[in-house]
Structure formats: C-alpha cells, structure tokens
C-alpha cells in the first residue's frame, strides 16, 4: 500500500495527547489584547480539545498521529 500524505496545515495546528485526544490552541490570543475582556484572555491561554466529530475529521488529515 502507498503511504498516505499528512495535511501539513493540520499538523501545525493540532497535536495528540497520550490518551488519544486532539489538542488545539484557542483563537484570538495573538495580539490586540487591550480590547478583549480579561476572562477571555485567561480562558484562551490553555489548550482546547476537539469534540468527537471534529476529531474524526482531523484524524483523517493526520494518518500517522495516533
């Protein structure tokens, strides 16, 4: 069987945890923080985890991730 190519854009945005969940960074946490609420800035610091339906799509893009 031929190899399956990894979607490089997805590989840069998502990573797998040891238990197989897919981790992502939150959006709106790069610049212009003065106009954003403090609780939103705090909430976007930590990583987020994809839901099952979205995770299934990302797993197809990253065939060698987990």
CHARMM internal coordinates of N, CA and C (Angstrom, degrees):
IC EDIT
DIST 1 N 1 CA 1.4590
DIST 1 CA 1 C 1.5276
ANGL 1 N 1 CA 1 C 109.93
DIST 1 C 2 N 1.3333
ANGL 1 CA 1 C 2 N 117.31
DIHE 1 N 1 CA 1 C 2 N 140.10
DIST 2 N 2 CA 1.4615
ANGL 1 C 2 N 2 CA 119.20
DIHE 1 CA 1 C 2 N 2 CA 176.95
DIST 2 CA 2 C 1.5273
ANGL 2 N 2 CA 2 C 110.91
DIHE 1 C 2 N 2 CA 2 C -73.31
DIST 2 C 3 N 1.3033
ANGL 2 CA 2 C 3 N 114.06
DIHE 2 N 2 CA 2 C 3 N 159.77
DIST 3 N 3 CA 1.4603
ANGL 2 C 3 N 3 CA 119.28
DIHE 2 CA 2 C 3 N 3 CA 177.47
DIST 3 CA 3 C 1.5207
ANGL 3 N 3 CA 3 C 109.84
DIHE 2 C 3 N 3 CA 3 C -70.90
DIST 3 C 4 N 1.3322
ANGL 3 CA 3 C 4 N 116.05
DIHE 3 N 3 CA 3 C 4 N 155.00
DIST 4 N 4 CA 1.4559
ANGL 3 C 4 N 4 CA 122.25
DIHE 3 CA 3 C 4 N 4 CA 176.27
DIST 4 CA 4 C 1.5187
ANGL 4 N 4 CA 4 C 107.67
DIHE 3 C 4 N 4 CA 4 C -102.39
DIST 4 C 5 N 1.3136
ANGL 4 CA 4 C 5 N 117.06
DIHE 4 N 4 CA 4 C 5 N 133.26
DIST 5 N 5 CA 1.4557
ANGL 4 C 5 N 5 CA 119.65
DIHE 4 CA 4 C 5 N 5 CA -178.53
DIST 5 CA 5 C 1.5230
ANGL 5 N 5 CA 5 C 110.84
DIHE 4 C 5 N 5 CA 5 C -78.18
DIST 5 C 6 N 1.3163
ANGL 5 CA 5 C 6 N 115.20
DIHE 5 N 5 CA 5 C 6 N 142.17
DIST 6 N 6 CA 1.4594
ANGL 5 C 6 N 6 CA 122.68
DIHE 5 CA 5 C 6 N 6 CA 175.23
DIST 6 CA 6 C 1.5212
ANGL 6 N 6 CA 6 C 108.52
DIHE 5 C 6 N 6 CA 6 C -84.76
DIST 6 C 7 N 1.3315
ANGL 6 CA 6 C 7 N 116.58
DIHE 6 N 6 CA 6 C 7 N 138.29
DIST 7 N 7 CA 1.4644
ANGL 6 C 7 N 7 CA 120.82
DIHE 6 CA 6 C 7 N 7 CA 172.92
DIST 7 CA 7 C 1.5166
ANGL 7 N 7 CA 7 C 107.50
DIHE 6 C 7 N 7 CA 7 C -75.82
DIST 7 C 8 N 1.3174
ANGL 7 CA 7 C 8 N 116.47
DIHE 7 N 7 CA 7 C 8 N 109.52
DIST 8 N 8 CA 1.4595
ANGL 7 C 8 N 8 CA 120.58
DIHE 7 CA 7 C 8 N 8 CA -173.56
DIST 8 CA 8 C 1.5265
ANGL 8 N 8 CA 8 C 112.42
DIHE 7 C 8 N 8 CA 8 C -64.65
DIST 8 C 9 N 1.3198
ANGL 8 CA 8 C 9 N 117.74
DIHE 8 N 8 CA 8 C 9 N -31.40
DIST 9 N 9 CA 1.4615
ANGL 8 C 9 N 9 CA 119.61
DIHE 8 CA 8 C 9 N 9 CA 178.62
DIST 9 CA 9 C 1.5213
ANGL 9 N 9 CA 9 C 110.87
DIHE 8 C 9 N 9 CA 9 C -65.01
DIST 9 C 10 N 1.3280
ANGL 9 CA 9 C 10 N 116.74
DIHE 9 N 9 CA 9 C 10 N -37.64
DIST 10 N 10 CA 1.4639
ANGL 9 C 10 N 10 CA 120.24
DIHE 9 CA 9 C 10 N 10 CA 177.79
DIST 10 CA 10 C 1.5201
ANGL 10 N 10 CA 10 C 111.28
DIHE 9 C 10 N 10 CA 10 C -72.50
DIST 10 C 11 N 1.3227
ANGL 10 CA 10 C 11 N 117.20
DIHE 10 N 10 CA 10 C 11 N -35.09
DIST 11 N 11 CA 1.4602
ANGL 10 C 11 N 11 CA 120.59
DIHE 10 CA 10 C 11 N 11 CA -179.22
DIST 11 CA 11 C 1.5175
ANGL 11 N 11 CA 11 C 111.42
DIHE 10 C 11 N 11 CA 11 C -64.61
DIST 11 C 12 N 1.3343
ANGL 11 CA 11 C 12 N 116.66
DIHE 11 N 11 CA 11 C 12 N -29.12
DIST 12 N 12 CA 1.4609
ANGL 11 C 12 N 12 CA 120.33
DIHE 11 CA 11 C 12 N 12 CA 179.48
DIST 12 CA 12 C 1.5214
ANGL 12 N 12 CA 12 C 112.09
DIHE 11 C 12 N 12 CA 12 C -79.80
DIST 12 C 13 N 1.3180
ANGL 12 CA 12 C 13 N 117.64
DIHE 12 N 12 CA 12 C 13 N -19.68
DIST 13 N 13 CA 1.4599
ANGL 12 C 13 N 13 CA 120.93
DIHE 12 CA 12 C 13 N 13 CA -173.89
DIST 13 CA 13 C 1.5228
ANGL 13 N 13 CA 13 C 114.44
DIHE 12 C 13 N 13 CA 13 C -103.22
DIST 13 C 14 N 1.3273
ANGL 13 CA 13 C 14 N 117.62
DIHE 13 N 13 CA 13 C 14 N -24.52
DIST 14 N 14 CA 1.4632
ANGL 13 C 14 N 14 CA 121.06
DIHE 13 CA 13 C 14 N 14 CA -173.55
DIST 14 CA 14 C 1.5194
ANGL 14 N 14 CA 14 C 110.52
DIHE 13 C 14 N 14 CA 14 C -124.59
DIST 14 C 15 N 1.3264
ANGL 14 CA 14 C 15 N 115.56
DIHE 14 N 14 CA 14 C 15 N 151.19
DIST 15 N 15 CA 1.4606
ANGL 14 C 15 N 15 CA 120.76
DIHE 14 CA 14 C 15 N 15 CA 173.63
DIST 15 CA 15 C 1.5228
ANGL 15 N 15 CA 15 C 107.98
DIHE 14 C 15 N 15 CA 15 C -142.04
DIST 15 C 16 N 1.3203
ANGL 15 CA 15 C 16 N 115.34
DIHE 15 N 15 CA 15 C 16 N 157.80
DIST 16 N 16 CA 1.4525
ANGL 15 C 16 N 16 CA 121.14
DIHE 15 CA 15 C 16 N 16 CA -177.52
DIST 16 CA 16 C 1.5192
ANGL 16 N 16 CA 16 C 110.21
DIHE 15 C 16 N 16 CA 16 C -98.72
DIST 16 C 17 N 1.3243
ANGL 16 CA 16 C 17 N 116.11
DIHE 16 N 16 CA 16 C 17 N 142.40
DIST 17 N 17 CA 1.4543
ANGL 16 C 17 N 17 CA 120.51
DIHE 16 CA 16 C 17 N 17 CA 173.23
DIST 17 CA 17 C 1.5209
ANGL 17 N 17 CA 17 C 108.59
DIHE 16 C 17 N 17 CA 17 C -88.01
DIST 17 C 18 N 1.3203
ANGL 17 CA 17 C 18 N 116.26
DIHE 17 N 17 CA 17 C 18 N 173.71
DIST 18 N 18 CA 1.4631
ANGL 17 C 18 N 18 CA 120.42
DIHE 17 CA 17 C 18 N 18 CA -179.02
DIST 18 CA 18 C 1.5251
ANGL 18 N 18 CA 18 C 111.64
DIHE 17 C 18 N 18 CA 18 C -66.36
DIST 18 C 19 N 1.3252
ANGL 18 CA 18 C 19 N 117.30
DIHE 18 N 18 CA 18 C 19 N -26.46
DIST 19 N 19 CA 1.4642
ANGL 18 C 19 N 19 CA 120.13
DIHE 18 CA 18 C 19 N 19 CA -179.80
DIST 19 CA 19 C 1.5191
ANGL 19 N 19 CA 19 C 112.49
DIHE 18 C 19 N 19 CA 19 C -90.06
DIST 19 C 20 N 1.3576
ANGL 19 CA 19 C 20 N 117.34
DIHE 19 N 19 CA 19 C 20 N -1.44
DIST 20 N 20 CA 1.4535
ANGL 19 C 20 N 20 CA 120.31
DIHE 19 CA 19 C 20 N 20 CA 176.13
DIST 20 CA 20 C 1.5118
ANGL 20 N 20 CA 20 C 115.00
DIHE 19 C 20 N 20 CA 20 C 99.14
DIST 20 C 21 N 1.3342
ANGL 20 CA 20 C 21 N 117.89
DIHE 20 N 20 CA 20 C 21 N -0.19
DIST 21 N 21 CA 1.4606
ANGL 20 C 21 N 21 CA 119.45
DIHE 20 CA 20 C 21 N 21 CA 175.43
DIST 21 CA 21 C 1.5249
ANGL 21 N 21 CA 21 C 108.98
DIHE 20 C 21 N 21 CA 21 C -72.82
DIST 21 C 22 N 1.3311
ANGL 21 CA 21 C 22 N 115.65
DIHE 21 N 21 CA 21 C 22 N 162.05
DIST 22 N 22 CA 1.4603
ANGL 21 C 22 N 22 CA 120.23
DIHE 21 CA 21 C 22 N 22 CA 179.42
DIST 22 CA 22 C 1.5226
ANGL 22 N 22 CA 22 C 108.49
DIHE 21 C 22 N 22 CA 22 C -110.63
DIST 22 C 23 N 1.3193
ANGL 22 CA 22 C 23 N 114.80
DIHE 22 N 22 CA 22 C 23 N 124.40
DIST 23 N 23 CA 1.4494
ANGL 22 C 23 N 23 CA 122.93
DIHE 22 CA 22 C 23 N 23 CA -174.54
DIST 23 CA 23 C 1.5173
ANGL 23 N 23 CA 23 C 109.47
DIHE 22 C 23 N 23 CA 23 C -101.94
DIST 23 C 24 N 1.3398
ANGL 23 CA 23 C 24 N 115.93
DIHE 23 N 23 CA 23 C 24 N 144.16
DIST 24 N 24 CA 1.4619
ANGL 23 C 24 N 24 CA 120.80
DIHE 23 CA 23 C 24 N 24 CA 177.70
DIST 24 CA 24 C 1.5216
ANGL 24 N 24 CA 24 C 109.29
DIHE 23 C 24 N 24 CA 24 C -143.54
DIST 24 C 25 N 1.3200
ANGL 24 CA 24 C 25 N 115.93
DIHE 24 N 24 CA 24 C 25 N 158.40
DIST 25 N 25 CA 1.4583
ANGL 24 C 25 N 25 CA 121.40
DIHE 24 CA 24 C 25 N 25 CA 175.00
DIST 25 CA 25 C 1.5243
ANGL 25 N 25 CA 25 C 108.61
DIHE 24 C 25 N 25 CA 25 C -87.24
DIST 25 C 26 N 1.3186
ANGL 25 CA 25 C 26 N 115.60
DIHE 25 N 25 CA 25 C 26 N 153.49
DIST 26 N 26 CA 1.4523
ANGL 25 C 26 N 26 CA 119.64
DIHE 25 CA 25 C 26 N 26 CA 178.37
DIST 26 CA 26 C 1.5241
ANGL 26 N 26 CA 26 C 110.76
DIHE 25 C 26 N 26 CA 26 C -81.74
DIST 26 C 27 N 1.3115
ANGL 26 CA 26 C 27 N 115.37
DIHE 26 N 26 CA 26 C 27 N 149.67
DIST 27 N 27 CA 1.4593
ANGL 26 C 27 N 27 CA 121.03
DIHE 26 CA 26 C 27 N 27 CA 176.64
DIST 27 CA 27 C 1.5250
ANGL 27 N 27 CA 27 C 109.98
DIHE 26 C 27 N 27 CA 27 C -78.58
DIST 27 C 28 N 1.3234
ANGL 27 CA 27 C 28 N 116.39
DIHE 27 N 27 CA 27 C 28 N 169.92
DIST 28 N 28 CA 1.4758
ANGL 27 C 28 N 28 CA 124.17
DIHE 27 CA 27 C 28 N 28 CA 176.83
DIST 28 CA 28 C 1.5191
ANGL 28 N 28 CA 28 C 112.16
DIHE 27 C 28 N 28 CA 28 C 63.16
DIST 28 C 29 N 1.3184
ANGL 28 CA 28 C 29 N 116.91
DIHE 28 N 28 CA 28 C 29 N 36.54
DIST 29 N 29 CA 1.4679
ANGL 28 C 29 N 29 CA 118.74
DIHE 28 CA 28 C 29 N 29 CA 177.89
DIST 29 CA 29 C 1.5285
ANGL 29 N 29 CA 29 C 109.64
DIHE 28 C 29 N 29 CA 29 C -134.40
DIST 29 C 30 N 1.3304
ANGL 29 CA 29 C 30 N 116.32
DIHE 29 N 29 CA 29 C 30 N 48.61
DIST 30 N 30 CA 1.4528
ANGL 29 C 30 N 30 CA 120.39
DIHE 29 CA 29 C 30 N 30 CA 179.41
DIST 30 CA 30 C 1.5329
ANGL 30 N 30 CA 30 C 111.56
DIHE 29 C 30 N 30 CA 30 C -119.54
DIST 30 C 31 N 1.3331
ANGL 30 CA 30 C 31 N 117.09
DIHE 30 N 30 CA 30 C 31 N -46.56
DIST 31 N 31 CA 1.4636
ANGL 30 C 31 N 31 CA 119.72
DIHE 30 CA 30 C 31 N 31 CA -174.86
DIST 31 CA 31 C 1.5155
ANGL 31 N 31 CA 31 C 108.91
DIHE 30 C 31 N 31 CA 31 C -156.28
DIST 31 C 32 N 1.3372
ANGL 31 CA 31 C 32 N 116.08
DIHE 31 N 31 CA 31 C 32 N 177.29
DIST 32 N 32 CA 1.4733
ANGL 31 C 32 N 32 CA 124.23
DIHE 31 CA 31 C 32 N 32 CA -178.64
DIST 32 CA 32 C 1.5244
ANGL 32 N 32 CA 32 C 111.84
DIHE 31 C 32 N 32 CA 32 C 57.59
DIST 32 C 33 N 1.3258
ANGL 32 CA 32 C 33 N 116.16
DIHE 32 N 32 CA 32 C 33 N 51.35
DIST 33 N 33 CA 1.4567
ANGL 32 C 33 N 33 CA 119.66
DIHE 32 CA 32 C 33 N 33 CA -177.30
DIST 33 CA 33 C 1.5211
ANGL 33 N 33 CA 33 C 113.06
DIHE 32 C 33 N 33 CA 33 C -78.38
DIST 33 C 34 N 1.3250
ANGL 33 CA 33 C 34 N 117.75
DIHE 33 N 33 CA 33 C 34 N -17.43
DIST 34 N 34 CA 1.4638
ANGL 33 C 34 N 34 CA 119.06
DIHE 33 CA 33 C 34 N 34 CA -175.93
DIST 34 CA 34 C 1.5222
ANGL 34 N 34 CA 34 C 111.48
DIHE 33 C 34 N 34 CA 34 C -67.88
DIST 34 C 35 N 1.3177
ANGL 34 CA 34 C 35 N 118.04
DIHE 34 N 34 CA 34 C 35 N -26.04
DIST 35 N 35 CA 1.4555
ANGL 34 C 35 N 35 CA 119.79
DIHE 34 CA 34 C 35 N 35 CA -178.99
DIST 35 CA 35 C 1.5104
ANGL 35 N 35 CA 35 C 114.01
DIHE 34 C 35 N 35 CA 35 C -95.16
DIST 35 C 36 N 1.3233
ANGL 35 CA 35 C 36 N 117.31
DIHE 35 N 35 CA 35 C 36 N 8.38
DIST 36 N 36 CA 1.4650
ANGL 35 C 36 N 36 CA 120.36
DIHE 35 CA 35 C 36 N 36 CA -176.93
DIST 36 CA 36 C 1.5173
ANGL 36 N 36 CA 36 C 110.52
DIHE 35 C 36 N 36 CA 36 C -111.55
DIST 36 C 37 N 1.3014
ANGL 36 CA 36 C 37 N 118.01
DIHE 36 N 36 CA 36 C 37 N 147.11
DIST 37 N 37 CA 1.4667
ANGL 36 C 37 N 37 CA 120.27
DIHE 36 CA 36 C 37 N 37 CA -179.82
DIST 37 CA 37 C 1.5267
ANGL 37 N 37 CA 37 C 111.23
DIHE 36 C 37 N 37 CA 37 C -64.93
DIST 37 C 38 N 1.3041
ANGL 37 CA 37 C 38 N 115.15
DIHE 37 N 37 CA 37 C 38 N 149.78
DIST 38 N 38 CA 1.4633
ANGL 37 C 38 N 38 CA 120.37
DIHE 37 CA 37 C 38 N 38 CA -177.40
DIST 38 CA 38 C 1.5250
ANGL 38 N 38 CA 38 C 111.38
DIHE 37 C 38 N 38 CA 38 C -63.94
DIST 38 C 39 N 1.3361
ANGL 38 CA 38 C 39 N 116.68
DIHE 38 N 38 CA 38 C 39 N -38.20
DIST 39 N 39 CA 1.4730
ANGL 38 C 39 N 39 CA 118.29
DIHE 38 CA 38 C 39 N 39 CA -178.43
DIST 39 CA 39 C 1.5275
ANGL 39 N 39 CA 39 C 111.32
DIHE 38 C 39 N 39 CA 39 C -68.44
DIST 39 C 40 N 1.3288
ANGL 39 CA 39 C 40 N 117.24
DIHE 39 N 39 CA 39 C 40 N -31.57
DIST 40 N 40 CA 1.4681
ANGL 39 C 40 N 40 CA 119.63
DIHE 39 CA 39 C 40 N 40 CA 177.42
DIST 40 CA 40 C 1.5181
ANGL 40 N 40 CA 40 C 110.39
DIHE 39 C 40 N 40 CA 40 C -69.38
DIST 40 C 41 N 1.3322
ANGL 40 CA 40 C 41 N 117.11
DIHE 40 N 40 CA 40 C 41 N -40.44
DIST 41 N 41 CA 1.4634
ANGL 40 C 41 N 41 CA 120.29
DIHE 40 CA 40 C 41 N 41 CA 178.66
DIST 41 CA 41 C 1.5234
ANGL 41 N 41 CA 41 C 110.20
DIHE 40 C 41 N 41 CA 41 C -63.01
DIST 41 C 42 N 1.3037
ANGL 41 CA 41 C 42 N 116.34
DIHE 41 N 41 CA 41 C 42 N -39.93
DIST 42 N 42 CA 1.4603
ANGL 41 C 42 N 42 CA 120.62
DIHE 41 CA 41 C 42 N 42 CA 179.47
DIST 42 CA 42 C 1.5281
ANGL 42 N 42 CA 42 C 111.15
DIHE 41 C 42 N 42 CA 42 C -68.66
DIST 42 C 43 N 1.3160
ANGL 42 CA 42 C 43 N 116.57
DIHE 42 N 42 CA 42 C 43 N -40.68
DIST 43 N 43 CA 1.4595
ANGL 42 C 43 N 43 CA 121.82
DIHE 42 CA 42 C 43 N 43 CA -177.80
DIST 43 CA 43 C 1.5266
ANGL 43 N 43 CA 43 C 111.74
DIHE 42 C 43 N 43 CA 43 C -66.65
DIST 43 C 44 N 1.3191
ANGL 43 CA 43 C 44 N 117.05
DIHE 43 N 43 CA 43 C 44 N -31.82
DIST 44 N 44 CA 1.4631
ANGL 43 C 44 N 44 CA 120.67
DIHE 43 CA 43 C 44 N 44 CA -176.28
DIST 44 CA 44 C 1.5264
ANGL 44 N 44 CA 44 C 113.61
DIHE 43 C 44 N 44 CA 44 C -85.46
DIST 44 C 45 N 1.3184
ANGL 44 CA 44 C 45 N 117.53
DIHE 44 N 44 CA 44 C 45 N -2.17
DIST 45 N 45 CA 1.4625
ANGL 44 C 45 N 45 CA 119.87
DIHE 44 CA 44 C 45 N 45 CA 178.88
DIST 45 CA 45 C 1.5197
ANGL 45 N 45 CA 45 C 111.46
DIHE 44 C 45 N 45 CA 45 C -69.12
DIST 45 C 46 N 1.3245
ANGL 45 CA 45 C 46 N 115.83
DIHE 45 N 45 CA 45 C 46 N -45.78
DIST 46 N 46 CA 1.4640
ANGL 45 C 46 N 46 CA 119.73
DIHE 45 CA 45 C 46 N 46 CA -175.84
DIST 46 CA 46 C 1.5205
ANGL 46 N 46 CA 46 C 111.16
DIHE 45 C 46 N 46 CA 46 C -77.83
DIST 46 C 47 N 1.3072
ANGL 46 CA 46 C 47 N 114.75
DIHE 46 N 46 CA 46 C 47 N 162.64
DIST 47 N 47 CA 1.4592
ANGL 46 C 47 N 47 CA 120.56
DIHE 46 CA 46 C 47 N 47 CA 179.20
DIST 47 CA 47 C 1.5216
ANGL 47 N 47 CA 47 C 110.60
DIHE 46 C 47 N 47 CA 47 C -73.95
DIST 47 C 48 N 1.3258
ANGL 47 CA 47 C 48 N 115.78
DIHE 47 N 47 CA 47 C 48 N 153.75
DIST 48 N 48 CA 1.4459
ANGL 47 C 48 N 48 CA 121.77
DIHE 47 CA 47 C 48 N 48 CA 173.29
DIST 48 CA 48 C 1.5191
ANGL 48 N 48 CA 48 C 108.87
DIHE 47 C 48 N 48 CA 48 C -109.83
DIST 48 C 49 N 1.3263
ANGL 48 CA 48 C 49 N 115.87
DIHE 48 N 48 CA 48 C 49 N 164.02
DIST 49 N 49 CA 1.4601
ANGL 48 C 49 N 49 CA 121.32
DIHE 48 CA 48 C 49 N 49 CA -179.62
DIST 49 CA 49 C 1.5198
ANGL 49 N 49 CA 49 C 108.71
DIHE 48 C 49 N 49 CA 49 C -124.48
DIST 49 C 50 N 1.3137
ANGL 49 CA 49 C 50 N 116.10
DIHE 49 N 49 CA 49 C 50 N 139.16
DIST 50 N 50 CA 1.4594
ANGL 49 C 50 N 50 CA 120.89
DIHE 49 CA 49 C 50 N 50 CA -176.99
DIST 50 CA 50 C 1.5261
ANGL 50 N 50 CA 50 C 111.26
DIHE 49 C 50 N 50 CA 50 C -74.78
DIST 50 C 51 N 1.3319
ANGL 50 CA 50 C 51 N 115.39
DIHE 50 N 50 CA 50 C 51 N 149.67
DIST 51 N 51 CA 1.4582
ANGL 50 C 51 N 51 CA 121.16
DIHE 50 CA 50 C 51 N 51 CA 172.78
DIST 51 CA 51 C 1.5244
ANGL 51 N 51 CA 51 C 109.04
DIHE 50 C 51 N 51 CA 51 C -75.20
DIST 51 C 52 N 1.3315
ANGL 51 CA 51 C 52 N 115.65
DIHE 51 N 51 CA 51 C 52 N 167.76
DIST 52 N 52 CA 1.4656
ANGL 51 C 52 N 52 CA 119.99
DIHE 51 CA 51 C 52 N 52 CA -172.93
DIST 52 CA 52 C 1.5174
ANGL 52 N 52 CA 52 C 113.54
DIHE 51 C 52 N 52 CA 52 C -59.65
DIST 52 C 53 N 1.3433
ANGL 52 CA 52 C 53 N 117.41
DIHE 52 N 52 CA 52 C 53 N -42.45
DIST 53 N 53 CA 1.4576
ANGL 52 C 53 N 53 CA 120.31
DIHE 52 CA 52 C 53 N 53 CA -178.46
DIST 53 CA 53 C 1.5161
ANGL 53 N 53 CA 53 C 112.61
DIHE 52 C 53 N 53 CA 53 C -65.33
DIST 53 C 54 N 1.3282
ANGL 53 CA 53 C 54 N 116.22
DIHE 53 N 53 CA 53 C 54 N -42.97
DIST 54 N 54 CA 1.4640
ANGL 53 C 54 N 54 CA 119.75
DIHE 53 CA 53 C 54 N 54 CA 178.26
DIST 54 CA 54 C 1.5193
ANGL 54 N 54 CA 54 C 110.66
DIHE 53 C 54 N 54 CA 54 C -70.50
DIST 54 C 55 N 1.3256
ANGL 54 CA 54 C 55 N 116.99
DIHE 54 N 54 CA 54 C 55 N -35.39
DIST 55 N 55 CA 1.4631
ANGL 54 C 55 N 55 CA 120.60
DIHE 54 CA 54 C 55 N 55 CA -179.64
DIST 55 CA 55 C 1.5238
ANGL 55 N 55 CA 55 C 110.76
DIHE 54 C 55 N 55 CA 55 C -63.73
DIST 55 C 56 N 1.3206
ANGL 55 CA 55 C 56 N 117.48
DIHE 55 N 55 CA 55 C 56 N -34.93
DIST 56 N 56 CA 1.4609
ANGL 55 C 56 N 56 CA 120.66
DIHE 55 CA 55 C 56 N 56 CA 179.62
DIST 56 CA 56 C 1.5276
ANGL 56 N 56 CA 56 C 110.55
DIHE 55 C 56 N 56 CA 56 C -63.88
DIST 56 C 57 N 1.3351
ANGL 56 CA 56 C 57 N 117.27
DIHE 56 N 56 CA 56 C 57 N -38.70
DIST 57 N 57 CA 1.4576
ANGL 56 C 57 N 57 CA 120.64
DIHE 56 CA 56 C 57 N 57 CA 178.20
DIST 57 CA 57 C 1.5246
ANGL 57 N 57 CA 57 C 111.24
DIHE 56 C 57 N 57 CA 57 C -67.14
DIST 57 C 58 N 1.3245
ANGL 57 CA 57 C 58 N 115.88
DIHE 57 N 57 CA 57 C 58 N -40.37
DIST 58 N 58 CA 1.4603
ANGL 57 C 58 N 58 CA 119.27
DIHE 57 CA 57 C 58 N 58 CA -178.42
DIST 58 CA 58 C 1.5238
ANGL 58 N 58 CA 58 C 110.43
DIHE 57 C 58 N 58 CA 58 C -70.00
DIST 58 C 59 N 1.3238
ANGL 58 CA 58 C 59 N 117.80
DIHE 58 N 58 CA 58 C 59 N -34.76
DIST 59 N 59 CA 1.4700
ANGL 58 C 59 N 59 CA 120.10
DIHE 58 CA 58 C 59 N 59 CA 177.96
DIST 59 CA 59 C 1.5262
ANGL 59 N 59 CA 59 C 111.76
DIHE 58 C 59 N 59 CA 59 C -61.85
DIST 59 C 60 N 1.3307
ANGL 59 CA 59 C 60 N 116.98
DIHE 59 N 59 CA 59 C 60 N -32.69
DIST 60 N 60 CA 1.4651
ANGL 59 C 60 N 60 CA 119.70
DIHE 59 CA 59 C 60 N 60 CA 176.69
DIST 60 CA 60 C 1.5262
ANGL 60 N 60 CA 60 C 110.76
DIHE 59 C 60 N 60 CA 60 C -70.21
DIST 60 C 61 N 1.3478
ANGL 60 CA 60 C 61 N 116.00
DIHE 60 N 60 CA 60 C 61 N -31.55
DIST 61 N 61 CA 1.4626
ANGL 60 C 61 N 61 CA 118.94
DIHE 60 CA 60 C 61 N 61 CA 178.65
DIST 61 CA 61 C 1.5264
ANGL 61 N 61 CA 61 C 112.04
DIHE 60 C 61 N 61 CA 61 C -76.31
DIST 61 C 62 N 1.3323
ANGL 61 CA 61 C 62 N 116.46
DIHE 61 N 61 CA 61 C 62 N -26.41
DIST 62 N 62 CA 1.4633
ANGL 61 C 62 N 62 CA 121.56
DIHE 61 CA 61 C 62 N 62 CA -178.26
DIST 62 CA 62 C 1.5265
ANGL 62 N 62 CA 62 C 109.11
DIHE 61 C 62 N 62 CA 62 C -118.88
DIST 62 C 63 N 1.3097
ANGL 62 CA 62 C 63 N 118.44
DIHE 62 N 62 CA 62 C 63 N 76.76
DIST 63 N 63 CA 1.4566
ANGL 62 C 63 N 63 CA 120.52
DIHE 62 CA 62 C 63 N 63 CA -172.06
DIST 63 CA 63 C 1.5222
ANGL 63 N 63 CA 63 C 114.66
DIHE 62 C 63 N 63 CA 63 C -67.47
DIST 63 C 64 N 1.3353
ANGL 63 CA 63 C 64 N 117.99
DIHE 63 N 63 CA 63 C 64 N -21.70
DIST 64 N 64 CA 1.4677
ANGL 63 C 64 N 64 CA 120.11
DIHE 63 CA 63 C 64 N 64 CA -176.83
DIST 64 CA 64 C 1.5138
ANGL 64 N 64 CA 64 C 111.86
DIHE 63 C 64 N 64 CA 64 C -108.79
DIST 64 C 65 N 1.3361
ANGL 64 CA 64 C 65 N 116.72
DIHE 64 N 64 CA 64 C 65 N 17.16
DIST 65 N 65 CA 1.4660
ANGL 64 C 65 N 65 CA 120.12
DIHE 64 CA 64 C 65 N 65 CA -177.89
DIST 65 CA 65 C 1.5097
ANGL 65 N 65 CA 65 C 113.31
DIHE 64 C 65 N 65 CA 65 C -77.33
DIST 65 C 66 N 1.3264
ANGL 65 CA 65 C 66 N 116.59
DIHE 65 N 65 CA 65 C 66 N -46.49
DIST 66 N 66 CA 1.4685
ANGL 65 C 66 N 66 CA 117.86
DIHE 65 CA 65 C 66 N 66 CA -179.15
DIST 66 CA 66 C 1.5195
ANGL 66 N 66 CA 66 C 109.17
DIHE 65 C 66 N 66 CA 66 C -147.12
END
COOR INIT
IC SEED 1 N 1 CA 1 C
IC BUILD
